[in-house]
C-alpha cells in the first residue's frame, strides 16, 4: 500500500462500542465555511491512549528544543471546551 501524505487543519473524535474514530479535516479551497474530510482513522481505545501519550511526549520534546512553550490561543481552547487550568496541566 502506498504511503498517504495529507495536511489537516482540524479533526473530530468519535467512538463506537469497539473503537475510536479520528476524522482529519481541512477547509475547502474557495469556500469559506465548507469542511473537507481528508482521512478517517479507526483504532482501538488502547492505541488511542498510547498515541495521545506519545504525542504529548513529542510536543514536550519540541518545546524543550525550542526553549519555549508552543502557544495556543485561549479562544481556541474555549471553542473546543478545554478549561484554561486543564490546558496548563496537559503534558506535565
N, C-alpha and C positions, 0 to 999 in steps of 0.2 A: 504494500500500500504506500503510495507517495506521501511525503510529509505535507501537511497543510499549514500554511502560514497566513494568519489573519490578523487584522488590527481591530480591536474592540474598544469602544469608549464607555461601555456600560455592561451591566449584567443583571440578571434576575436569578433568584434562588427559589427552588421549589422542591417538593419531595412527594413521594407516594409511599405505599406500605413497605417497599423493599429498597428504595434507592433515593439518592439526592439527585437533583437536576439543576444544572447551571446553564443558562442561556446567555450567550455573549451577543451584544448588540452594538450598533452604531447608528448615528443619524444618517438618513439617506441623503445623498448628494442632491442639492437643488430643492429639497423640500424641508422647510423649517421644522416641522413637528413630526415627520414620519420617522419611525424607528425600523431599522432593518436588522433582522436576526442573522447573525453571522455563523453561529455554531451552537449546537446543543450537546452537552456532555453529561452523561449519566454515570454515576458511580455509587459504590456502597457508602454507607454512613461512616464506616471506618476509614475509607480512602479520603472522604471529605475532611474528616477531623485531622488526619495526618497531613493532608495538603495545606490546611489552614495553619497548622503549627509550623510547617516548613516555610510557608510564605511569610509568616510573621518573623521567623528567624532570619530569612533572607533580607527583609526590609531593615531589620536591626543592623545587619552587616553592612548594608549600603549606607545607612545613616552614620555608622561608625567611620566608614571610609570617607564620606563627605564631610564629617565633622559637624554635622547639623541634623536636626530633625526635619523630615520631609513635611512641609506644611499642608494642612488640609483645611479648607475654609469652613467656618462654623455653620454657614448657611447650608453647605453640602451635607454636613453631619445632621443638621436639623431635618433636611429633606429626606434623609434615609433613616431617620428616627434613632440616631445614636446620641446618647447624652454626652455632654462635654466630659464628665467625670469618667464615663466608660471608655471614651476615646483615649484619655491620658493613662488609663490602666492597661490599655492594649499593649501587648508585647513586652511588658515589664517583667 
